[in-house]
Amino acid sequence: MINFKRFFITSSVFFGILFSASLLFAQSDSFQAVKVKVTAGTLIVRNIASQGGSEVAKLKRGEVLDAVERSANKSKVDEYEDYWYKVNFPKKKSGWVFGSFITFDVNLESGLRWKSVNPAQGNKFSAIAVATNGEVMAGTEGGVIFLSSDKSKSWRKLVPQVLGVNLASVNKIVVDGKNIWIAGGGDAKGGVWRTTNSGGSWTQFTTSQGLPSNEIYDIAVASNVVYAATSSGISVSKDQGATWALAEGDFKKKTFAVAVSSDGKVFAGTSSGLFVYSESKGVFGGSSKSWNKVGISSPNMGDQVYSVSVSGNGDVYAGSDKGLSKSTVADLEKWSGIGGKTSVNSILADKSGKVIVGTDNGLNISLDQGASWVTYKKENGLAGNKISQIALHPSDSTIWTTSSGDGLSFHE
C-alpha cells in the first residue's frame, strides 16, 4: 500500500434538476463561517438555496470563498445529498451554492469529480497528452491515436503511417509548439515519430538516422534539442530528428525516462537507478561533465526508475518501483522519500509547488511540494487504480490519466 497521506474524496455528479420552493431552508444554527474552495469547472451562484433561483454569478474552479450560512437540511440531487451554502465573493456580492461543488480543504486539490471514458473498447491506452489548442491525444499499445476537441464527447481516430509502415506502439506523446513527438516501440515500426501538421503527415526516425534502438520510452525537448530515452541509452538530436547520436558521456543504459533542468542537467531514469549528466569537481581540482548515479540514499529509490520530473523552481522528483523520491537541482546529494511503496509511473511538477503523480495504486496530487497529498482511486471515479500516464490541460488545468484497458479519466 502507498504511504501517501490520504484523503479519499467522494465524487459528486450534479444534474440540472429544478428544486421546488419547499426546498428552501433556514440557516443552521450550528454552522460556523468557514472558507471553502470551488471544485467545479464553473460554479453558478443562485440568489436562493435552490437550483430554481436566479443566477447571481459564475465562479471558476479553485476560487476561495467565505461560506457564511448553511441550509438547515440536505437536499437530494439524483443519488447525492448535500447542503446549500451561502457564500460571499468579491464586489460585496453573495449567493447560494450547492455543497457538491465546493470543498472545505482549501489548501488541497480535493473534491475533484472524475469521469471515465473509453474512446474504443478493446484498446490498451498507453499515452496521453493535451495540445496547446486543448485537443486531447490518447495513444494506444496498438499504434493508434484517438483525438478529442470537446472533452470526450466525440473522438476521431488517427493512424500514424510513413510509406506504408504503421506505428507499432505509442509509448509517449510530447507536444512542443507545432511539433508533436511520439516515442514509439516495435522494432522497425517503432522509433521517434514527428508531425508538424496535427497528424496530416509523419516522419519516422529510426536506427537508420542514428538512434541506438527503435524502442523509445520517453522524449524531452529543451532549447531545441530533442532527447530520446531508449532501450540502449539516451540519444540526442539537434536538428529536429534528422540525425541522432548517443548523449555525451556515451550513456548506454536502458532508459525509461528523461528530463532536463533549466540549467542544462540531464536526468535519466534507468533500469539500474537514477543518473544525472552534470559537471563535477575532480579530486585534484578542475571539473568535468560525466554521468553520475544519484538518489542512492533515498529509501524510495529503487533500481527501476520509471519517471522523472524537474519543476521550474528546481525541485527534482523521481519515481521508481519503490515509490517517490525528491531532491533539488542545487543539491543532488540530499534526497528524501516522500511516498511509497508502489511503482510510480508518471510525474508532473511545476514551479507553483503542484505535483501530480500516477502510480500502480491511484492518482496523487500535492499543492505543497509533496508535504501533503490527496489520493484518488477507482472508487472516486477513475477508470482504474493503475495510472500509467498523466497530462495537464494547458489552459484550464484539467488532469487527464490513462489506465490501460480500463480507459481514460479526467475531472469535470
Residue, then its C-alpha position, 0 to 999 in steps of 0.5 A: m500500500i502507498n504511504f501517501k497521506r490520504f484523503f479519499i474524496t467522494s465524487s459528486v455528479f450534479f444534474g440540472i434538476l429544478f428544486s421546488a420552493s419547499l426546498l428552501f431552508a433556514q440557516s443552521d444554527s450550528f454552522q460556523a463561517v468557514k472558507v471553502k474552495v470551488t471544485a467545479g469547472t464553473l460554479i453558478v451562484r443562485n440568489i436562493a438555496s435552490q437550483g430554481g433561483s436566479e443566477v447571481a454569478k459564475l465562479k471558476r474552479g479553485e476560487v476561495l470563498d467565505a461560506v457564511e450560512r448553511s441550509a438547515n437540511k440536505s437536499k437530494v440531487d439524483e443519488y447525492e445529498d448535500y447542503w446549500y451554502k451561502v457564500n460571499f465573493p468579491k464586489k460585496k456580492s453573495g449567493w447560494v451554492f450547492g455543497s457538491f461543488i465546493t470543498f472545505d480543504v482549501n489548501l488541497e486539490s480535493g473534491l475533484r469529480w472524475k469521469s471515465v471514458n473509453p474512446a474504443q473498447g478493446n484498446k490498451f491506452s498507453a499515452i496521453a497528452v493535451a495540445t496547446n489548442g486543448e485537443v486531447m491525444a490518447g495513444t494506444e499499445g496498438g499504434v493508434i491515436f484517438l483525438s478529442s476537441d470537446k472533452s470526450k464527447s466525440w473522438r476521431k481516430l488517427v493512424p500514424q503511417v510513413l510509406g506504408v509502415n504503421l506505428a507499432s506502439v505509442n509509448k509517449i506523446v510530447v507536444d512542443g509548439k507545432n511539433i508533436w513527438i511520439a516515442g514509439g516501440g516495435d522494432a522497425k515500426g517503432g522509433v521517434w515519430r514527428t508531425t508538424n501538421s496535427g497528424g496530416s503527415w509523419t516522419q519516422f526516425t529510426t536506427s537508420q538516422g542514428l538512434p541506438s534502438n527503435e524502442i523509445y520510452d520517453i522524449a524531452v525537448a529543451s532549447n531545441v534539442v530533442y532527447a530520446a530515452t531508449s532501450s540502449g541509452i539516451s540519444v540526442s538530436k539537434d536538428q529536429g530528428a534528422t540525425w541522432a547520436l548517443a548523449e555525451g558521456d556515451f550513456k548506454k543504459k536502458t532508459f525509461a525516462v528523461a528530463v532536463s533542468s533549466d540549467g542544462k542537467v540531464f536526468a535519466g531514469t534507468s533500469s539500474g537507478l537514477f543518473v544525472y549528466s552534470e559537471s563535477k569537481g575532480v579530486f585534484g581540482g578542475s571539473s568535468k561533465s560525466w554521468n553520475k548515479v544519484g538518489i542512492s540514499s533515498p529509501n524510495m529509490g529503487d533500481q527501476v526508475y520509471s519517471v522523472s520530473v524537474s519543476g521550474n523552481g528546481d525541485v527534482y522528483a523521481g519515481s521508481d518501483k519503490g515509490l517517490s523520491k525528491s531532491t533539488v537541482a542545487d543539491l543532488e546529494k540530499w534526497s528524501g522519500i516522500g511516498g511509497k511503496t508502489s511503482v510510480n509511473s508518471i510525474l508532473a511538477d511545476k514551479s507553483g509547488k503542484v505535483i501530480v503523480g500516477t502510480d500502480n495504486g491511484l492518482n496523487i496530487s500535492l499543492d505543497q511540494g509533496a508535504s501533503w497529498v490527496t489520493y484518488k482511486k477507482e472508487n472516486g471515479l477513475a477508470g482504474n487504480k493503475i495510472s500509467q500516464i498523466a497530462l495537464h490541460p494547458s489552459d484550464s488545468t484539467i488532469w487527464t490519466t490513462s489506465s490501460g484497458d480500463g480507459l481514460s479519466f479526467h475531472e469535470 
